C-alpha cells in the first residue's frame, strides 16, 4: 500500500508552471481589426486589439472535429457537449443519414454588456439595412494563409449620420442536412468583445471589420 505524502503549499508552488513563459511555444492568438474610410475612400481610423472572449459555444463547435459527433460504434448518440451546449439532437432514426456543416458570420453592435461564456447575442445588434442606425452588410470573406484564418466583413453607412460600433461578435451556424432533404439550422455566438475605443463609421463612409485567428510557434 502506498501512503500519500503530506505536501506543503510551498511544495505545490514549486510545481506550478508560471504564466509568463518565454515566447516561442505554440500559441493560438486572435485579434479584432477595424479600418474606417470616409466617403472619399480615405482611411480615417484604424483599430486593432486582442480578441479575448470566446464562448462555450466556440468550445463545443471545436469539439466536433476533435472528438467527433457521436459517442461510439455501439452508442450511436451525440456527445453530451453537443446536446447540452449546442442543443443538437441526441440521435436520428436508424434508417436516416445526415451530414453536419457550419459557417461563420460577423455581427456588429452599438451596445455593451459584461462578458459571460453563455452569452447568446450582442447587447444592441446593428441591423443590416439602409435605415437610420443601420449598416449595409456586405458578403463575409473567409481566407486562409499559412496558419492564420481571416474572417472579414465590409459594411457601408448609407445614412446621413455617423454610426458608432462598440461591440462585435463572431457567429456560427450549424446545418444538419438529412437524407430526406430537410435541413435543421442552429445558430450560436462564438465570441463577444467590446471595442476599447468605439469605431465610428461616418455618413456615406464604410468600414472593414476583421477577426484573425492565428496559430504561431
PyMOL commands that set and color helices and strands:
alter all, ss='L'
color gray80, all
select helices_A, chain A and resi 9-15+56-67+80-84
alter helices_A, ss='H'
color red, helices_A
select strands_A, chain A and resi 27-37+43-50+70-72+75-78+98-109+136-137+141-145+148-156+163-178+183-201+206-216
alter strands_A, ss='S'
color yellow, strands_A
deselect
rebuild
show_as cartoon
